[in-house]
Amino acid sequence: MTILISALAALPLRPDDPPKTAATLVADALGWYSTWFGLDQTTLKPQTCRGEFRAELYSFRCDPLGAVVFANVEDSGRCLIGSMSPSASPDAGLHVNTLSNLAPPPETKAVQPRDCGELPTADGRFEITVTPRLRGADDHLTKAAREAALAYVKRARDRRPCAIHFPRVRAGDPFAHVYTLCQGDLDNVMEFMIRHGQTDDFPHWVYDRPKKNLPPGAKRRLEDPELWSGTSNPEQRREGQE
């Protein structure tokens, strides 16, 4: 069954309304992706996202961005974006790849999905239309991402003479990309997951120069001051100023 949905900006809430934090889950995630993986802002046009929901897992790709997205339903029933990456093939992300594909789905789900934004809650194939949504930077989330990255680098005892660039984080961003520059060259990008407004204290993925998988357009982003909240130099970290 095919489902067509258009993601619209959330209407203003009355004081007695509960916050609808996940109403634009996919639109916010695509807004983040268009900034941190997109090659230019023309990717902000409506995206056709096609995929499958099965066994509490979502897998879909959104075009013309070419973004492959995986999400899951947590024990609470809330949805969480687990990963976003450039597509490696035209059919990447269209199907959920789990052992459950080898057997019929259970008659009753262990967890009923809620707070999943534009994503359907019925098992099966789906198609939705979503426009990437850009938002203003959130000072609290920006600070939390910086602190998480610094704490991780300190625990890792990284003594290299590298500068760390911290992003401005927006409410609804699924991840925060922290750039590490060594001797002026981009060495790696640490991807910290943001779970319902809380930044993980470790990167769940690292893109690096040796693997040649740095996000496209990284140099352009480094030159855009609007994307960054600040930089940590090795001297500051050695002197305990961070």
Secondary structure in CASP SS format (residue, H / E / C, confidence):
PFRMAT SS
TARGET T0000
AUTHOR 0000-0000-0000
METHOD secondary structure of the structure
MODEL  1
M C 1.00
T C 1.00
I C 1.00
L C 1.00
I C 1.00
S E 1.00
A C 1.00
L C 1.00
A C 1.00
A C 1.00
L C 1.00
P C 1.00
L C 1.00
R C 1.00
P C 1.00
D C 1.00
D C 1.00
P C 1.00
P C 1.00
K C 1.00
T C 1.00
A C 1.00
A C 1.00
T C 1.00
L H 1.00
V H 1.00
A H 1.00
D H 1.00
A H 1.00
L H 1.00
G H 1.00
W H 1.00
Y H 1.00
S H 1.00
T H 1.00
W H 1.00
F C 1.00
G C 1.00
L C 1.00
D C 1.00
Q H 1.00
T H 1.00
T H 1.00
L H 1.00
K C 1.00
P C 1.00
Q E 1.00
T E 1.00
C E 1.00
R E 1.00
G E 1.00
E E 1.00
F E 1.00
R E 1.00
A C 1.00
E C 1.00
L E 1.00
Y E 1.00
S E 1.00
F E 1.00
R E 1.00
C E 1.00
D E 1.00
P C 1.00
L C 1.00
G C 1.00
A E 1.00
V E 1.00
V E 1.00
F E 1.00
A E 1.00
N E 1.00
V E 1.00
E C 1.00
D C 1.00
S C 1.00
G C 1.00
R E 1.00
C E 1.00
L E 1.00
I E 1.00
G E 1.00
S E 1.00
M E 1.00
S E 1.00
P E 1.00
S C 1.00
A C 1.00
S C 1.00
P C 1.00
D C 1.00
A C 1.00
G C 1.00
L C 1.00
H C 1.00
V C 1.00
N C 1.00
T C 1.00
L H 1.00
S H 1.00
N H 1.00
L H 1.00
A C 1.00
P C 1.00
P C 1.00
P C 1.00
E C 1.00
T C 1.00
K C 1.00
A C 1.00
V C 1.00
Q C 1.00
P C 1.00
R E 1.00
D C 1.00
C C 1.00
G C 1.00
E C 1.00
L C 1.00
P C 1.00
T C 1.00
A C 1.00
D C 1.00
G E 1.00
R E 1.00
F E 1.00
E E 1.00
I E 1.00
T E 1.00
V E 1.00
T C 1.00
P C 1.00
R C 1.00
L C 1.00
R C 1.00
G C 1.00
A E 1.00
D C 1.00
D H 1.00
H H 1.00
L H 1.00
T H 1.00
K H 1.00
A H 1.00
A H 1.00
R H 1.00
E H 1.00
A H 1.00
A H 1.00
L H 1.00
A H 1.00
Y H 1.00
V H 1.00
K H 1.00
R H 1.00
A H 1.00
R C 1.00
D C 1.00
R C 1.00
R C 1.00
P C 1.00
C E 1.00
A E 1.00
I E 1.00
H E 1.00
F E 1.00
P E 1.00
R C 1.00
V C 1.00
R E 1.00
A C 1.00
G C 1.00
D C 1.00
P C 1.00
F E 1.00
A E 1.00
H E 1.00
V E 1.00
Y E 1.00
T E 1.00
L E 1.00
C E 1.00
Q C 1.00
G C 1.00
D E 1.00
L E 1.00
D E 1.00
N E 1.00
V E 1.00
M E 1.00
E E 1.00
F E 1.00
M E 1.00
I E 1.00
R E 1.00
H C 1.00
G C 1.00
Q E 1.00
T E 1.00
D C 1.00
D C 1.00
F C 1.00
P C 1.00
H C 1.00
W E 1.00
V E 1.00
Y E 1.00
D E 1.00
R C 1.00
P C 1.00
K C 1.00
K C 1.00
N C 1.00
L C 1.00
P C 1.00
P C 1.00
G C 1.00
A H 1.00
K H 1.00
R H 1.00
R H 1.00
L H 1.00
E C 1.00
D C 1.00
P H 1.00
E H 1.00
L H 1.00
W E 1.00
S E 1.00
G E 1.00
T E 1.00
S E 1.00
N C 1.00
P H 1.00
E H 1.00
Q H 1.00
R H 1.00
R H 1.00
E C 1.00
G C 1.00
Q C 1.00
E C 1.00
END
